[in-house]
Amino acid sequence: MLNNRSRKIGFVKPFASVTLATIAVIESHAAARAVTFNFSYAPGTSLEQMVGMEMAGGIWSSHLSDNVSVNIYTQTDDSLPTNAIGGALPGISAERSYDTFRSGMYRDRTSTDDRSAYANLQNDDDGYNVMINGRTQEENEQINLTRANAKALGMLDDSGLDGVILISNLKDKPVGWNYNYQDSSVANDKLDYLSTGMHEIAHVLGFVSGVDGPGLLNSNSGDDDDDDDDDGDEEGGNLYITPLDMFRYSSRSQTSGIIDLSIGGDAYLSFDRGKPE
C-alpha cells in the first residue's frame, strides 16, 4: 500500500516524463513480448484515470515477456485509510507445492539471472529452510504466489480476476492527482497517477512478502519461554512465504545458505544464496 510519504521521497515523479507517443511504442513492443493487462474499471472512473492505468500496464509489459494475461479491476474512491493514496489486493494462489514452483522456475528460464535464480533455490527433497529471528524452521513444503506469478510459471491458466487496485480520489486531501502524462514535472501540490498505478500493479504481479503478514513471527518463531536462548530447529510450519521471499537473505542466514524472514536486520535480495557481490 502506498501512502503520502511516497511523495516526499520522489516516488511519484520518475515516470511522469513518459509521453503518449512513447507509451504507444511501449504498448506495441509489449504486444510482441506477450504480457497483456486487461483492466476493468469501476463506474465513475475518469478517462484520465483509465489512460494512466493503461499506460502503467504498458510500461510493465515492456519489461515482461511471459505469454499471459493479467486481469485487474481498478476503482478510484474514498474507501482507503486516511493516509493511503493507493492499495492493491492481489489474487493469491495459496499453499502451492514448492516442488511445483521449482519446476515452473526451471521451465521459465530465459536469461542468465533466471538460470542463476533457479540454480540457487534450495533443492532439498524435504522442502526449504527459513530463518526467523535467528531460529531455523525446516522442511517447509508450500509457497504462496500471486495469481500473476502462478500464471507466469505455468501453474495457473484461467480467466479469473488476478487483482484489485484501489486509488484514492484524494477527497479532502491537500493534494490532487496529476494527469498530465506528457509533462516531465509534477507540481508540489500534485501526486502522479501514472507512477502510483505502476506501484500498485507491481503488488499484483508479485511484489509482496510474507514478512508483511500480520502475526507471522508470533505464530512461527517458536521459543515461547522467557529466556534468550535458541531452543533449536523446528520442522514444517505454516509460514506465509512468497517467491520474492525465496531470495531474501541476511548476513546471518547467508552463512547457512537459507532465506531470512526476520523483521528488521540487514535483509537484502540475492539470486545466489546471499553471496556477496
Short mmCIF file of the C-alpha atoms (twelve columns), coordinates in Angstrom:
data_MODEL
# 
_entry.id   MODEL 
# 
loop_
_atom_site.group_PDB 
_atom_site.id 
_atom_site.type_symbol 
_atom_site.label_atom_id 
_atom_site.label_alt_id 
_atom_site.label_comp_id 
_atom_site.label_asym_id 
_atom_site.label_seq_id 
_atom_site.Cartn_x 
_atom_site.Cartn_y 
_atom_site.Cartn_z 
_atom_site.pdbx_PDB_model_num 
ATOM 1   C CA . MET A 1   0.000   0.000   0.000   1 
ATOM 2   C CA . LEU A 2   1.266   3.452   -0.901  1 
ATOM 3   C CA . ASN A 3   0.881   6.412   1.412   1 
ATOM 4   C CA . ASN A 4   1.519   10.124  1.246   1 
ATOM 5   C CA . ARG A 5   5.147   9.729   2.341   1 
ATOM 6   C CA . SER A 6   5.967   8.468   -1.140  1 
ATOM 7   C CA . ARG A 7   5.509   11.956  -2.464  1 
ATOM 8   C CA . LYS A 8   8.298   13.209  -0.211  1 
ATOM 9   C CA . ILE A 9   10.873  10.657  -1.314  1 
ATOM 10  C CA . GLY A 10  10.424  11.223  -5.023  1 
ATOM 11  C CA . PHE A 11  8.470   8.082   -5.863  1 
ATOM 12  C CA . VAL A 12  5.696   9.828   -7.717  1 
ATOM 13  C CA . LYS A 13  7.820   11.675  -10.270 1 
ATOM 14  C CA . PRO A 14  10.195  9.311   -12.111 1 
ATOM 15  C CA . PHE A 15  7.763   8.144   -14.780 1 
ATOM 16  C CA . ALA A 16  5.980   11.426  -15.435 1 
ATOM 17  C CA . SER A 17  8.176   12.070  -18.481 1 
ATOM 18  C CA . VAL A 18  6.579   9.230   -20.432 1 
ATOM 19  C CA . THR A 19  4.589   10.791  -23.267 1 
ATOM 20  C CA . LEU A 20  1.566   9.402   -25.044 1 
ATOM 21  C CA . ALA A 21  3.721   8.832   -28.113 1 
ATOM 22  C CA . THR A 22  6.207   6.874   -26.026 1 
ATOM 23  C CA . ILE A 23  3.537   4.724   -24.467 1 
ATOM 24  C CA . ALA A 24  2.209   3.849   -27.909 1 
ATOM 25  C CA . VAL A 25  5.644   2.486   -28.793 1 
ATOM 26  C CA . ILE A 26  5.854   0.662   -25.462 1 
ATOM 27  C CA . GLU A 27  2.479   -0.982  -25.969 1 
ATOM 28  C CA . SER A 28  3.412   -2.047  -29.494 1 
ATOM 29  C CA . HIS A 29  6.655   -3.563  -28.213 1 
ATOM 30  C CA . ALA A 30  4.850   -5.194  -25.288 1 
ATOM 31  C CA . ALA A 31  2.434   -6.932  -27.636 1 
ATOM 32  C CA . ALA A 32  5.363   -8.652  -29.312 1 
ATOM 33  C CA . ARG A 33  6.777   -9.698  -25.942 1 
ATOM 34  C CA . ALA A 34  3.490   -11.177 -24.760 1 
ATOM 35  C CA . VAL A 35  2.242   -9.953  -21.364 1 
ATOM 36  C CA . THR A 36  -1.233  -8.448  -21.645 1 
ATOM 37  C CA . PHE A 37  -3.006  -6.422  -18.968 1 
ATOM 38  C CA . ASN A 38  -6.790  -6.487  -19.084 1 
ATOM 39  C CA . PHE A 39  -8.104  -3.648  -16.947 1 
ATOM 40  C CA . SER A 40  -11.726 -3.249  -15.961 1 
ATOM 41  C CA . TYR A 41  -12.933 -0.094  -14.272 1 
ATOM 42  C CA . ALA A 42  -15.496 0.830   -11.656 1 
ATOM 43  C CA . PRO A 43  -18.304 3.162   -12.738 1 
ATOM 44  C CA . GLY A 44  -17.211 6.768   -12.431 1 
ATOM 45  C CA . THR A 45  -13.582 6.152   -13.388 1 
ATOM 46  C CA . SER A 46  -12.468 9.108   -15.489 1 
ATOM 47  C CA . LEU A 47  -10.850 8.854   -18.906 1 
ATOM 48  C CA . GLU A 48  -7.645  10.373  -17.486 1 
ATOM 49  C CA . GLN A 49  -7.514  7.658   -14.843 1 
ATOM 50  C CA . MET A 50  -8.100  4.921   -17.403 1 
ATOM 51  C CA . VAL A 51  -5.347  6.321   -19.622 1 
ATOM 52  C CA . GLY A 52  -2.939  6.473   -16.671 1 
ATOM 53  C CA . MET A 53  -3.602  2.874   -15.664 1 
ATOM 54  C CA . GLU A 54  -3.332  1.585   -19.243 1 
ATOM 55  C CA . MET A 55  -0.026  3.422   -19.617 1 
ATOM 56  C CA . ALA A 56  1.223   1.943   -16.342 1 
ATOM 57  C CA . GLY A 57  0.363   -1.527  -17.622 1 
ATOM 58  C CA . GLY A 58  2.086   -0.786  -20.917 1 
ATOM 59  C CA . ILE A 59  5.295   0.179   -19.166 1 
ATOM 60  C CA . TRP A 60  5.275   -3.032  -17.127 1 
ATOM 61  C CA . SER A 61  4.516   -5.068  -20.253 1 
ATOM 62  C CA . SER A 62  7.616   -3.692  -21.940 1 
ATOM 63  C CA . HIS A 63  9.711   -5.408  -19.263 1 
ATOM 64  C CA . LEU A 64  7.837   -8.725  -19.052 1 
ATOM 65  C CA . SER A 65  7.915   -11.486 -21.657 1 
ATOM 66  C CA . ASP A 66  5.643   -14.196 -20.242 1 
ATOM 67  C CA . ASN A 67  2.769   -15.062 -22.560 1 
ATOM 68  C CA . VAL A 68  -0.003  -14.480 -20.030 1 
ATOM 69  C CA . SER A 69  -2.933  -12.166 -19.437 1 
ATOM 70  C CA . VAL A 70  -3.281  -10.356 -16.118 1 
ATOM 71  C CA . ASN A 71  -6.808  -9.235  -15.232 1 
ATOM 72  C CA . ILE A 72  -7.108  -6.266  -12.871 1 
ATOM 73  C CA . TYR A 73  -10.141 -4.385  -11.583 1 
ATOM 74  C CA . THR A 74  -9.477  -0.728  -10.755 1 
ATOM 75  C CA . GLN A 75  -11.511 1.626   -8.624  1 
ATOM 76  C CA . THR A 76  -10.941 5.226   -7.542  1 
ATOM 77  C CA . ASP A 77  -12.855 6.291   -4.440  1 
ATOM 78  C CA . ASP A 78  -12.529 7.370   -0.800  1 
ATOM 79  C CA . SER A 79  -12.563 3.908   0.807   1 
ATOM 80  C CA . LEU A 80  -8.841  3.724   1.632   1 
ATOM 81  C CA . PRO A 81  -7.381  4.507   5.065   1 
ATOM 82  C CA . THR A 82  -6.735  8.171   5.769   1 
ATOM 83  C CA . ASN A 83  -3.022  8.216   4.928   1 
ATOM 84  C CA . ALA A 84  -3.170  5.872   1.931   1 
ATOM 85  C CA . ILE A 85  -3.276  7.052   -1.658  1 
ATOM 86  C CA . GLY A 86  -3.334  3.580   -3.230  1 
ATOM 87  C CA . GLY A 87  -3.657  -0.078  -2.387  1 
ATOM 88  C CA . ALA A 88  -3.614  -3.442  -4.146  1 
ATOM 89  C CA . LEU A 89  -5.328  -6.729  -3.345  1 
ATOM 90  C CA . PRO A 90  -3.518  -9.425  -5.341  1 
ATOM 91  C CA . GLY A 91  -5.320  -12.655 -6.018  1 
ATOM 92  C CA . ILE A 92  -3.369  -15.439 -4.277  1 
ATOM 93  C CA . SER A 93  -2.700  -18.970 -5.448  1 
ATOM 94  C CA . ALA A 94  -2.189  -20.302 -1.945  1 
ATOM 95  C CA . GLU A 95  -0.314  -23.242 -0.453  1 
ATOM 96  C CA . ARG A 96  1.190   -24.471 -3.687  1 
ATOM 97  C CA . SER A 97  3.813   -27.194 -3.733  1 
ATOM 98  C CA . TYR A 98  7.370   -25.893 -3.513  1 
ATOM 99  C CA . ASP A 99  8.437   -28.650 -5.914  1 
ATOM 100 C CA . THR A 100 5.857   -27.454 -8.444  1 
ATOM 101 C CA . PHE A 101 7.126   -23.900 -8.006  1 
ATOM 102 C CA . ARG A 102 10.704  -25.001 -8.652  1 
ATOM 103 C CA . SER A 103 9.609   -26.870 -11.771 1 
ATOM 104 C CA . GLY A 104 7.886   -23.727 -13.007 1 
ATOM 105 C CA . MET A 105 11.018  -21.697 -12.367 1 
ATOM 106 C CA . TYR A 106 13.036  -24.243 -14.339 1 
ATOM 107 C CA . ARG A 107 10.723  -24.060 -17.359 1 
ATOM 108 C CA . ASP A 108 10.614  -20.266 -17.256 1 
ATOM 109 C CA . ARG A 109 14.367  -19.662 -17.512 1 
ATOM 110 C CA . THR A 110 15.228  -17.292 -20.353 1 
ATOM 111 C CA . SER A 111 18.191  -15.283 -19.040 1 
ATOM 112 C CA . THR A 112 21.384  -15.587 -17.042 1 
ATOM 113 C CA . ASP A 113 19.615  -14.150 -13.999 1 
ATOM 114 C CA . ASP A 114 16.779  -16.659 -14.429 1 
ATOM 115 C CA . ARG A 115 19.214  -19.542 -14.513 1 
ATOM 116 C CA . SER A 116 21.109  -18.214 -11.506 1 
ATOM 117 C CA . ALA A 117 17.895  -17.720 -9.528  1 
ATOM 118 C CA . TYR A 118 16.725  -21.259 -10.252 1 
ATOM 119 C CA . ALA A 119 20.119  -22.849 -9.578  1 
ATOM 120 C CA . ASN A 120 20.311  -21.200 -6.164  1 
ATOM 121 C CA . LEU A 121 16.876  -22.184 -4.907  1 
ATOM 122 C CA . GLN A 122 17.035  -24.644 -2.030  1 
ATOM 123 C CA . ASN A 123 16.568  -28.112 -3.522  1 
ATOM 124 C CA . ASP A 124 16.310  -30.444 -0.542  1 
ATOM 125 C CA . ASP A 125 13.799  -33.261 -1.022  1 
ATOM 126 C CA . ASP A 126 12.205  -32.284 2.294   1 
ATOM 127 C CA . GLY A 127 11.490  -28.694 1.277   1 
ATOM 128 C CA . TYR A 128 13.292  -25.494 2.201   1 
ATOM 129 C CA . ASN A 129 14.527  -23.924 5.430   1 
ATOM 130 C CA . VAL A 130 13.776  -20.455 6.755   1 
ATOM 131 C CA . MET A 131 15.449  -18.324 9.418   1 
ATOM 132 C CA . ILE A 132 13.235  -16.212 11.689  1 
ATOM 133 C CA . ASN A 133 14.839  -14.196 14.478  1 
ATOM 134 C CA . GLY A 134 17.879  -16.454 14.457  1 
ATOM 135 C CA . ARG A 135 15.877  -19.689 14.542  1 
ATOM 136 C CA . THR A 136 15.659  -22.133 11.657  1 
ATOM 137 C CA . GLN A 137 12.351  -23.622 10.625  1 
ATOM 138 C CA . GLU A 138 12.938  -26.672 8.463   1 
ATOM 139 C CA . GLU A 139 11.109  -28.701 5.843   1 
ATOM 140 C CA . ASN A 140 8.684   -26.093 4.541   1 
ATOM 141 C CA . GLU A 141 6.937   -27.586 1.528   1 
ATOM 142 C CA . GLN A 142 4.484   -24.895 0.432   1 
ATOM 143 C CA . ILE A 143 4.654   -21.448 -1.099  1 
ATOM 144 C CA . ASN A 144 2.079   -18.742 -1.830  1 
ATOM 145 C CA . LEU A 145 2.089   -16.959 -5.176  1 
ATOM 146 C CA . THR A 146 0.072   -14.125 -6.593  1 
ATOM 147 C CA . ARG A 147 -2.124  -15.364 -9.420  1 
ATOM 148 C CA . ALA A 148 0.028   -13.376 -11.847 1 
ATOM 149 C CA . ASN A 149 3.146   -15.155 -10.547 1 
ATOM 150 C CA . ALA A 150 1.448   -18.517 -10.878 1 
ATOM 151 C CA . LYS A 151 0.386   -17.742 -14.446 1 
ATOM 152 C CA . ALA A 152 3.910   -16.701 -15.409 1 
ATOM 153 C CA . LEU A 153 5.245   -20.023 -14.103 1 
ATOM 154 C CA . GLY A 154 2.609   -22.115 -15.862 1 
ATOM 155 C CA . MET A 155 0.937   -23.052 -12.575 1 
ATOM 156 C CA . LEU A 156 -2.395  -21.380 -13.337 1 
ATOM 157 C CA . ASP A 157 -4.387  -20.865 -16.517 1 
ATOM 158 C CA . ASP A 158 -7.824  -19.325 -16.160 1 
ATOM 159 C CA . SER A 159 -9.610  -16.055 -16.856 1 
ATOM 160 C CA . GLY A 160 -10.341 -15.130 -13.242 1 
ATOM 161 C CA . LEU A 161 -9.572  -11.803 -11.636 1 
ATOM 162 C CA . ASP A 162 -5.895  -11.511 -10.707 1 
ATOM 163 C CA . GLY A 163 -6.087  -8.446  -8.522  1 
ATOM 164 C CA . VAL A 164 -7.913  -5.315  -7.436  1 
ATOM 165 C CA . ILE A 165 -6.339  -1.860  -7.327  1 
ATOM 166 C CA . LEU A 166 -7.871  0.913   -5.246  1 
ATOM 167 C CA . ILE A 167 -6.764  4.501   -5.795  1 
ATOM 168 C CA . SER A 168 -7.781  7.336   -3.501  1 
ATOM 169 C CA . ASN A 169 -9.813  10.136  -5.025  1 
ATOM 170 C CA . LEU A 170 -7.866  12.415  -2.642  1 
ATOM 171 C CA . LYS A 171 -11.108 13.865  -1.344  1 
ATOM 172 C CA . ASP A 172 -10.422 16.353  1.462   1 
ATOM 173 C CA . LYS A 173 -6.663  15.988  0.857   1 
ATOM 174 C CA . PRO A 174 -4.343  18.998  0.363   1 
ATOM 175 C CA . VAL A 175 -3.102  17.476  -2.913  1 
ATOM 176 C CA . GLY A 176 -4.659  16.341  -6.176  1 
ATOM 177 C CA . TRP A 177 -3.765  13.940  -8.970  1 
ATOM 178 C CA . ASN A 178 -1.519  14.856  -11.860 1 
ATOM 179 C CA . TYR A 179 -2.968  13.512  -15.120 1 
ATOM 180 C CA . ASN A 180 -0.620  15.386  -17.460 1 
ATOM 181 C CA . TYR A 181 1.371   12.394  -18.673 1 
ATOM 182 C CA . GLN A 182 3.256   14.454  -21.276 1 
ATOM 183 C CA . ASP A 183 4.944   16.721  -18.736 1 
ATOM 184 C CA . SER A 184 8.219   15.778  -17.062 1 
ATOM 185 C CA . SER A 185 7.415   17.743  -13.913 1 
ATOM 186 C CA . VAL A 186 4.799   17.302  -11.209 1 
ATOM 187 C CA . ALA A 187 3.670   20.277  -9.144  1 
ATOM 188 C CA . ASN A 188 4.292   20.203  -5.406  1 
ATOM 189 C CA . ASP A 189 0.565   20.032  -4.717  1 
ATOM 190 C CA . LYS A 190 0.051   17.073  -7.083  1 
ATOM 191 C CA . LEU A 191 0.687   13.310  -6.983  1 
ATOM 192 C CA . ASP A 192 1.445   11.400  -10.163 1 
ATOM 193 C CA . TYR A 193 -1.351  8.975   -11.041 1 
ATOM 194 C CA . LEU A 194 0.756   7.026   -13.545 1 
ATOM 195 C CA . SER A 195 3.576   6.060   -11.186 1 
ATOM 196 C CA . THR A 196 1.086   5.289   -8.422  1 
ATOM 197 C CA . GLY A 197 -0.641  2.889   -10.800 1 
ATOM 198 C CA . MET A 198 2.705   1.270   -11.621 1 
ATOM 199 C CA . HIS A 199 3.426   0.785   -7.924  1 
ATOM 200 C CA . GLU A 200 0.112   -0.942  -7.270  1 
ATOM 201 C CA . ILE A 201 0.380   -3.135  -10.380 1 
ATOM 202 C CA . ALA A 202 3.728   -4.336  -9.005  1 
ATOM 203 C CA . HIS A 203 1.962   -5.806  -5.975  1 
ATOM 204 C CA . VAL A 204 -0.486  -7.672  -8.201  1 
ATOM 205 C CA . LEU A 205 2.442   -9.038  -10.218 1 
ATOM 206 C CA . GLY A 206 4.164   -10.428 -7.132  1 
ATOM 207 C CA . PHE A 207 5.979   -7.717  -5.211  1 
ATOM 208 C CA . VAL A 208 4.582   -8.994  -1.915  1 
ATOM 209 C CA . SER A 209 6.272   -10.628 1.062   1 
ATOM 210 C CA . GLY A 210 5.305   -12.930 3.874   1 
ATOM 211 C CA . VAL A 211 7.162   -10.573 6.190   1 
ATOM 212 C CA . ASP A 212 4.227   -8.210  5.712   1 
ATOM 213 C CA . GLY A 213 1.810   -10.860 7.001   1 
ATOM 214 C CA . PRO A 214 0.308   -9.997  10.398  1 
ATOM 215 C CA . GLY A 215 1.271   -12.404 13.150  1 
ATOM 216 C CA . LEU A 216 3.984   -14.147 11.139  1 
ATOM 217 C CA . LEU A 217 6.649   -14.094 13.822  1 
ATOM 218 C CA . ASN A 218 4.260   -14.634 16.704  1 
ATOM 219 C CA . SER A 219 2.839   -17.712 15.013  1 
ATOM 220 C CA . ASN A 220 6.025   -19.302 13.791  1 
ATOM 221 C CA . SER A 221 9.098   -18.208 15.721  1 
ATOM 222 C CA . GLY A 222 8.684   -20.794 18.499  1 
ATOM 223 C CA . ASP A 223 10.822  -20.408 21.642  1 
ATOM 224 C CA . ASP A 224 7.926   -19.206 23.766  1 
ATOM 225 C CA . ASP A 225 9.802   -19.220 27.051  1 
ATOM 226 C CA . ASP A 226 11.264  -16.165 28.739  1 
ATOM 227 C CA . ASP A 227 14.945  -16.895 28.251  1 
ATOM 228 C CA . ASP A 228 17.064  -15.570 25.405  1 
ATOM 229 C CA . ASP A 229 18.341  -18.877 24.102  1 
ATOM 230 C CA . ASP A 230 17.511  -20.596 20.848  1 
ATOM 231 C CA . ASP A 231 15.594  -23.756 21.671  1 
ATOM 232 C CA . GLY A 232 16.582  -25.495 18.457  1 
ATOM 233 C CA . ASP A 233 15.279  -26.003 14.966  1 
ATOM 234 C CA . GLU A 234 11.660  -26.711 14.171  1 
ATOM 235 C CA . GLU A 235 10.069  -28.610 11.344  1 
ATOM 236 C CA . GLY A 236 7.391   -27.644 8.891   1 
ATOM 237 C CA . GLY A 237 5.277   -24.630 9.766   1 
ATOM 238 C CA . ASN A 238 2.544   -22.654 8.143   1 
ATOM 239 C CA . LEU A 239 4.760   -19.807 7.046   1 
ATOM 240 C CA . TYR A 240 3.303   -17.394 4.526   1 
ATOM 241 C CA . ILE A 241 6.192   -17.269 2.066   1 
ATOM 242 C CA . THR A 242 6.126   -15.832 -1.452  1 
ATOM 243 C CA . PRO A 243 8.506   -16.192 -4.423  1 
ATOM 244 C CA . LEU A 244 10.028  -12.813 -3.553  1 
ATOM 245 C CA . ASP A 245 10.925  -14.181 -0.121  1 
ATOM 246 C CA . MET A 246 12.874  -17.054 -1.684  1 
ATOM 247 C CA . PHE A 247 15.633  -14.514 -2.410  1 
ATOM 248 C CA . ARG A 248 15.583  -12.650 0.920   1 
ATOM 249 C CA . TYR A 249 18.812  -13.144 2.863   1 
ATOM 250 C CA . SER A 250 20.771  -11.564 5.687   1 
ATOM 251 C CA . SER A 251 24.433  -11.761 6.654   1 
ATOM 252 C CA . ARG A 252 23.415  -14.275 9.320   1 
ATOM 253 C CA . SER A 253 21.286  -16.536 7.106   1 
ATOM 254 C CA . GLN A 254 23.770  -16.367 4.237   1 
ATOM 255 C CA . THR A 255 26.282  -18.453 6.151   1 
ATOM 256 C CA . SER A 256 23.712  -21.279 6.198   1 
ATOM 257 C CA . GLY A 257 22.527  -20.681 2.645   1 
ATOM 258 C CA . ILE A 258 18.920  -20.188 3.732   1 
ATOM 259 C CA . ILE A 259 16.453  -17.337 3.459   1 
ATOM 260 C CA . ASP A 260 15.685  -14.936 6.310   1 
ATOM 261 C CA . LEU A 261 12.169  -13.741 7.127   1 
ATOM 262 C CA . SER A 262 13.103  -11.839 10.262  1 
ATOM 263 C CA . ILE A 263 11.719  -8.333  10.567  1 
ATOM 264 C CA . GLY A 264 14.463  -5.725  10.620  1 
ATOM 265 C CA . GLY A 265 18.146  -6.534  10.491  1 
ATOM 266 C CA . ASP A 266 20.227  -6.310  7.336   1 
ATOM 267 C CA . ALA A 267 17.986  -8.231  4.931   1 
ATOM 268 C CA . TYR A 268 18.739  -7.982  1.213   1 
ATOM 269 C CA . LEU A 269 17.715  -9.669  -2.037  1 
ATOM 270 C CA . SER A 270 20.103  -12.094 -3.724  1 
ATOM 271 C CA . PHE A 271 19.843  -14.522 -6.643  1 
ATOM 272 C CA . ASP A 272 22.885  -16.520 -5.497  1 
ATOM 273 C CA . ARG A 273 22.115  -17.736 -1.974  1 
ATOM 274 C CA . GLY A 274 23.127  -14.431 -0.436  1 
ATOM 275 C CA . LYS A 275 26.722  -14.464 -1.641  1 
ATOM 276 C CA . PRO A 276 28.474  -11.067 -1.504  1 
ATOM 277 C CA . GLU A 277 28.798  -9.351  -4.862  1 
# 
